């Protein structure tokens, strides 16, 4: 009697376990399929947008009128940005695809620039046309290669989820010991074909047409300084009361953007570690950060602004004008730009962070200032302020104006009139070129927690 | 007679247990539970999102300190998803790291946004498949630490302690041979940064 119950219970248990396992399997398959479908969709979108890109570039090549050209460029730009976004949704983080990604990024920047140019009535130059032709050929190749890979996926022989599993495993394995995983090899080969093909195209000369892609900063002007000198600069900048007898030392050398010594003052004596980067050339402080914990706030952001301004004066930064103030719970970050001859120079920018408990400066960011600051020779504006104002939207209620220098992505500086004004309760800064009288740029200001001065 | 009764009883138990299992764990309910959990965690950072990415300074030089320009933020937005997401990634990826190392993780995200090889938005970069362990393993849905929120603010304001890094990894936690093909920049805490 008891034995029979036991036997029965055993059978029931096995059945139940089997059932649970089956459900588990089904659930997993369903989730995997959903992921797979998302990857398939992203991949098909890459193919679709590269195809669309090629078509629009071809139209732009043939278009005669400015309107048709501008339209084709605008559409090409949309396709290239969409392709880029879709590529970012594919599990190909460890697949070397830099030539293809460079291409998509360059085409996006190029078509955007030309769409802008077209919108302002400009025509494309012979040089730009040649670049366009080369890009069109490249887009055609890329679209065709991807379509070939798409066929392999469509046949069902290949799944993105399998590919993802294999590549993630391969990234963690030494390359020479990587398993020769058969199914994902097809995708890897497809990508390699694409990449090899893309590198074979002559890279167009984009100097001056597009900004440098990685925003590489120039070096700080001046001679190379020694590590000892860099430590001295850092200690002077932080101030003896903060250093408090701790020993500063160089802990690294940052190779670029710009080249710098990394100096650390270790935590101790109730203070957190302080980190400073001092440029190898010129020996200037690029940034500083003090990790000392911050207590409850006792000073106001307005007081913090005065502390920050005094700090800059004491560190030899002359004629700095506060331009922004971000107040958080524990700190306030004040932005300053240099003013020369009544002109506000935005490229000469520093940020000063003030801890709101004791009002000490516990952070500094001055990379832009150190790289770009020099005594400038401002040309007299060719357009009067009144003329510049004529370029503004008449609905803009102007409350302030001044002359300023702004910088574009090519690090080219432009003298502008900066108009501050409001429309519909929103505050704007509008920049009008002081030479041509054209509206250069519009910015909206005043997000939550940020007071722009 | 006896046997038939027992068989019936057994079958009943089996059916009852099956029903229990079936209902305890349908797919739909599991998904709802996860969503609820992440929503609860979500409000933690949103409330203190004083740090809007926008307008760290009234300028647009296109360089490091000014990169937190208006493309990244919408002025006046009550809930800043960029800030919130960054704080979460920093919190999950760099908990226990020196503060500068936390800012560095935020800087890597922003360096990727600016680089043509990566998506153009902060969510795009963060949710790229297999880009961040914290995303793959779901730890970004835990409430972010206070210091990670401050680090996100500093990274968005323009501090970059990495010298322009696009990758980093923790040699103690992961083996990644692939990343060693990249250019070494600097080590901060237990993370090594590459470009």
Interface residues (C-beta under 8 A of the other chain):
Chain A: X4 X5 X8 X9 X12 X15 X16 X19 X20 X23 X27 X30 X39 X81 X84 X85 X88 X89 X90 X91 X92 X93 X94 X97 X98 X101 X102 X104 X105 X106 X108 X109 X164 X168 X170 X171 X172 X173 X174 X175 X211 X213 X214 X215 X217 X252 X254 X255 X256 X257 X260 X262 X272 X273 X275 X277 X287 X289 X291 X323 X324 X326 X327 X328 X329 X330 X331 X333 X335 X337 X346 X347 X349 X350 X351 X353 X363 X365 X366 X367 X368 X371 X372 X406 X407 X408 X409 X411 X426 X429 X441 X443 X444 X445 X446 X447 X448 X449 X450 X452
Chain B: X6 X10 X13 X14 X17 X18 X21 X22 X25 X27 X48 X49 X50 X51 X52 X54 X55 X56 X57 X58 X59 X60 X61 X62 X63 X64 X65 X66 X70 X73 X74 X75 X76 X77 X78 X98 X99 X100 X103 X114 X115 X116 X117 X118 X119 X120 X124 X125 X128 X129 X130 X131 X150 X153 X154 X157 X158 X159 X160 X161 X163 X164 X174 X175 X176 X177 X178 X179 X183 X185 X186 X187 X195
